[in-house]
Amino acid sequence: MSALLDIAWRDLRRAIGGGAFWLPLVFFLLVATLFPFAIGPDPQLLTRVGGGALWTAALLAALLPVDRLVAPDVEAGVLDQYAVRGISEEAVAAAKIGAHWLAFGPPLMLAALPASALLALDGHALLRLEAGLALGTPGLAALALTVSALVSGQRGGSALAGLLLLPLAVPMLIFGAGALTGPERGGLYLLGAASLLLVAIAPFAAGAAIRAGRG
């Protein structure tokens, strides 16, 4: 357990020191700031489409550091050292998912407070947005880590990661944005179920991808 915490802490420090912590946050706030200029200042229109815009921004924010989640450790031989120490690839992947989520999930939830004001979201919509981000961002982190493991070592990995991640994340986007407008909590339930499924599957998929890349 201590080894996994060390892995997660190492990745989190690298994200904070290398800009991967601030870049998604700044991107998210920029989208919230620029979106009203693109569609106009109509509060009713902003309220209707603002939640979807913020969920799109959250999805893209999770994608921004995807090329730095696994590839640097592959190139430096760090993953080989973990294997020599007897740490399974699945455990490494789980620790990295936790670190990636800590690096962008809670900051996005904080950034959603001023972003919701810019997009004229009321208190009820803000609560649903925060609940959706709390449920959905772990799934986005798991999906991003899995895609990063799949494209590590590939030329043009960043572009390939985007092509792989965006279609796979469409259900999360639909459920997250739908939870803001639906009369019931069904969207949140579906979002939580999809996120839980991704978090459960991702360590095994990413671990298999890391082993395949080593071979």
N, C-alpha and C positions, 0 to 999 in steps of 0.2 A: 504493500500500500504506500509506503514512504517513497518508493521508487516512482510510482505513478504520480504522486503529488509533486515530486521533483520535476518530472517531465512536464506536467501541466504548468508549474510555476516558471520553468525555463521558457516555455512557449509564450506565456503571458508577459513575462519581462521583455522578450524579444518583440512582441507585438507593440508594447508601450514604447519601447526605445526606438523601434524602427519605423514608427509612424502608422503601423497597421491598426493601432488603437484609435488614433485621431482621424484618419482618413475616412472611414465609414461614417463617423459622427458628423464631420464637416460636410460630407456629401449629402447626408440625410437632411441636414438643416438647409443646405443650399437648394435642394429640391423644394422644400417647404417654403423657402423665401421666393424662389423664382416662379413657382407654379401660378400664384395669383397674377403675376404679370403676363403670363401666357394666355390665361383664359378670362381675365378681367376681374374686377373687384366685387362682382355680384355675390353677396353673402350666401344666398340660397344655392347658387351653382357651386360655390366653393364647398358648402356643407355636403352637397350631394356627391361630389367627386373627390373631395379632399382625402377621405379615408383610403380610397383605392390608390391615390397618388402616393400616400405615405407607405402603404404596403409594398408598392412597386419599388419605392426608394429603399425600404428595408431589405427587400430581396436583392437588389443590386449592391447594397452595402455589404451584405454577406459574401457577395462574389468578389469584391474588390481585392482582398488579400489572398485569394485562393491559390495563386501561384507561389506564395511564400509559406504555405502551411506544411507541406511535405518535401517539396523539391530541395530546399537548402539542406535538410538533414540527409537526404539521399546522396547529394553531391559530397557532403562532408563526411560521410560514412557513419553518422551518428546512429542511424537505424541498425547498422550492422553491429555496433557496439552494444546496443540494447539487446539484440539477439544473442550475442555472446554471453551477456549477463543473465540470460534465461528469461528475459521479459518478452512475452508473446507479442506478436504484431497487433493482435486484437486489443490487448491492454494498452499498448502505445497509442493506438487509434482512439480508444475511449478517452484517454487522458488529453489527447490533442483536441478532441471534440469539446471537452469541458473547457479547455483553455480558450479555444476560439469563441465559444459562446460567451465566456466572461469578458472577452475583449470587445465584443460588439453588441451583445444582447442587452445587458443592463444600461449601457450608455445610450442605446437607441430608445429605451423606455423613458429615460430622463429627457432626452432630446424631443420626445413626442409631446412633452408639455408645452414648450414654446411653439412647436410646429403646429399643434392643434389650434392654438390661438391665431396663428397666421392663416390657417385654412378655415377659420370660422366654425370649428367643431364645437358642439355644446358639451356639457359635462357628461351626459349619458354616452355620447359617441366617444368621448375621451376614455371613459371607463372601459368601454368595449374594446377600444384600440389597445389600451394597456393590457387588458386581459388577453387579447389576441396575440400581442407581441410576446407576452410571458409564455404563452403556450406554443407559439409558432417558431420563435427564434431558435430554440434547441434543435428543432427539426431542420431549419435552414443551416445551422452550424454543422449538423451531422451530414447533410447532403453536400455541403461545401467541402468538408474534409474527405469524404469518399471520392468526389470528383477530383480533388487535388491529388489523392493517392493514385487514381487511375491515369492521370496525365503527367505525373512526375517523371522526369527524364525524357519527355517527348518535346520535340522542337515545336515552338509555337504553342506551348502548353496553356498559356493564358487564354488565347482565343478559343482553343479546343475546349477548355473548361467552361467558358461561357456558353458554347453551343450545347454542351452536355447538361449543364446545370439548369439553364433557364427553362427548357421544356419540362424537366423533371419537377421543377418547383411550381409549375402552374397550378396544381391542386391546392398547394399552400396559399397561393395568392388568391385563388377563388374563394376558399373557405375563410381566409382572413378578412378580405374585403366584404364578403357576404355577411360576416358576423356583425358588421357595423350597421347594416341596413335591415336585416331580417327582424321580424317581430319576436321571434323566439331565440333560444340559445343553441339551436341546432348547428349553426355555423361554428360556434366555439367548440362544441362537442366533436364535430368532424375535424376541425383544425387540431384539437388536442390528440385525437386518435391517429391522424396522419403523422403528426410530429412524433408521437410515441413510437409508432411503427418505424419511422426513419432512424430514431435514436437507437432502437433495438437492433436494427439490421446493419447500420452503418459500420460499427466496429469490425464485424465479420467481413463485410464487403471490402472495407479499406485494408484490413489485415491481409486478405487474400491478394489484393492488388499490390501491396508492398512486397509480399513474398514473390509474386510473379515478376515484379520488376527486379528483384534481387537475382532471380534465376536467369 
